[in-house]
Amino acid sequence: MTEQEQRETLVDQTVHSALLEGLNVSPAFREDSEKYVAGTISADELVELTRKRFGLASSR
């Protein structure tokens, strides 16, 4: 399995888990996660973008 396939699997599992919990997955997160799958941003950057979107402090 390629790194991109691994990233895609992780995102799919994350989205599936969120939906099972009754949460919504925003179009903005989907766009950011596509960048992560493509390898243009790291997992840490994806987390920071998501935290920023919800007004949460940086995890760094």
Secondary structure, DSSP 8 states (H G I E B T S, - for coil): --HHHHHHHHHHHHHHHHHHTT----HHHHHHHHHHHHTSS-HHHHHHHHHHHTT-----
